[in-house]
Amino acid sequence: MTTQGGSGKSRFEDIYEQPDPRAYFTRLAPLEYEIPHHAQPVFRRAAAERAALDDGRARPPAVLDLCCSYGINAALLNHEVTLAELYERYTSPAVQALTSTELADLDKEFYAERRRPDAVPVLGLDVSAPAVGYARAVGLLDGSFTDNLELGPPGGELSHALGDVGLVTVTGGGSYVTARTFTALLTQAQRPLWISTFVLRTVSYGPIERALAAAGLRTDLDAGHTYPQRRFTGPREQRYAVEAVRAAGHDPAGREQAGRFHTLYYASRPV
Ligand SMILES: C[S@@+](CC[C@H](N)C(=O)[O-])C[C@H]1O[C@@H](n2cnc3c(N)ncnc32)[C@H](O)[C@@H]1O
């Protein structure tokens, strides 16, 4: 079921809470949800650059994928796989016939066979316990957490794990988390923390950028380069998005007016 949120953006909460990713891919396929595909080379580059930075610690820095859901960014970061292949896999008739446990067993092999030699440790944070549980069970995440940092500080396990994090990545989460979540992450960081986020142009990144600046991070943005996220669910959602991007000072021509949400890429690093 797709419902219209108060903001005008459609909501998909039910597909975030399933025991495996099939409903997620099946629902989003007709909308051509594509932002993890555009993020894949950007996050691979950021992770490699962050890993190459000598911060005086022996252990490689971990990537924390915020709003990680079923571990899609972790799959694309550390495995020889494309988003198109994941859509094909999780919407195929053969896979629909499996139980979640059977699918998880197959996925373990699928990802293990495709693991890249330069794979980096990835932690996942998402309020959906079934989604992060699946990602961890099939080997996509080295650690998984369900703390809601919009509501309170991280618990002991997440606080401890954050000490190893060197890069935070986000796709599809800009409508769900605010400066509160980023401030909480930064408070626990013990290594130089880089933040790589793709955020819809309908959402203001200003409050997060200011919170990051207060913690000593400078944010870079190439405002001319947008990355499509997905098709609109209908004319109502499109009207909302066109108005919202205009109000934010962007030009919707050829982008939101052409039928898709577009994102901007923000990269923050310590000054
Ligand atoms: C659109 S999905 C994005 C999933 C994935 N990153 C991708 O791009 O395919 C948004 C996710 O944000 C999660 N979420 C919502 N509120 C959150 C919060 N306060 N903290 C962490 N995750 C949250 C939802 O459970 C959902 O899995």
The ligand as an SDF file (V2000), in Angstrom:
LIG
                    3D

 27 29  0  0  0  0  0  0  0  0999 V2000
   13.6370    4.8030    1.3050 C   0  0  0  0  0  0  0  0  0  0  0  0
   14.3200    3.6550    2.4800 S   0  0  0  0  0  0  0  0  0  0  0  0
   16.0100    3.7540    1.9460 C   0  0  0  0  0  0  0  0  0  0  0  0
   16.6990    2.4410    2.0130 C   0  0  0  0  0  0  0  0  0  0  0  0
   18.0530    2.3680    1.3100 C   0  0  0  0  0  0  0  0  0  0  0  0
   19.0090    3.2940    1.8780 N   0  0  0  0  0  0  0  0  0  0  0  0
   17.9100    2.5900   -0.1680 C   0  0  0  0  0  0  0  0  0  0  0  0
   18.2420    3.6660   -0.6600 O   0  0  0  0  0  0  0  0  0  0  0  0
   17.4240    1.6850   -0.8630 O   0  0  0  0  0  0  0  0  0  0  0  0
   14.2950    4.5940    3.9970 C   0  0  0  0  0  0  0  0  0  0  0  0
   14.7250    3.8210    5.2340 C   0  0  0  0  0  0  0  0  0  0  0  0
   14.8480    4.7310    6.3320 O   0  0  0  0  0  0  0  0  0  0  0  0
   14.5270    4.0210    7.5040 C   0  0  0  0  0  0  0  0  0  0  0  0
   14.2720    4.9860    8.6000 N   0  0  0  0  0  0  0  0  0  0  0  0
   13.1650    5.7220    8.8280 C   0  0  0  0  0  0  0  0  0  0  0  0
   13.3330    6.4870    9.9350 N   0  0  0  0  0  0  0  0  0  0  0  0
   14.5910    6.2330   10.4040 C   0  0  0  0  0  0  0  0  0  0  0  0
   15.3480    6.7170   11.5160 C   0  0  0  0  0  0  0  0  0  0  0  0
   14.8590    7.6190   12.3640 N   0  0  0  0  0  0  0  0  0  0  0  0
   16.5970    6.2270   11.7010 N   0  0  0  0  0  0  0  0  0  0  0  0
   17.1140    5.3020   10.8530 C   0  0  0  0  0  0  0  0  0  0  0  0
   16.4310    4.7970    9.7930 N   0  0  0  0  0  0  0  0  0  0  0  0
   15.1880    5.2700    9.5570 C   0  0  0  0  0  0  0  0  0  0  0  0
   13.3220    3.1820    7.0980 C   0  0  0  0  0  0  0  0  0  0  0  0
   13.1180    2.1060    7.9890 O   0  0  0  0  0  0  0  0  0  0  0  0
   13.7680    2.7340    5.6960 C   0  0  0  0  0  0  0  0  0  0  0  0
   14.4200    1.4960    5.7370 O   0  0  0  0  0  0  0  0  0  0  0  0
  1  2  1  0
  2  3  1  0
  2 10  1  0
  3  4  1  0
  4  5  1  0
  5  6  1  0
  5  7  1  0
  7  8  2  0
  7  9  1  0
 10 11  1  0
 11 12  1  0
 11 26  1  0
 12 13  1  0
 13 14  1  0
 13 24  1  0
 14 15  1  0
 14 23  1  0
 15 16  2  0
 16 17  1  0
 17 18  1  0
 17 23  2  0
 18 19  1  0
 18 20  2  0
 20 21  1  0
 21 22  2  0
 22 23  1  0
 24 25  1  0
 24 26  1  0
 26 27  1  0
M  CHG  2   2   1   9  -1
M  END
$$$$
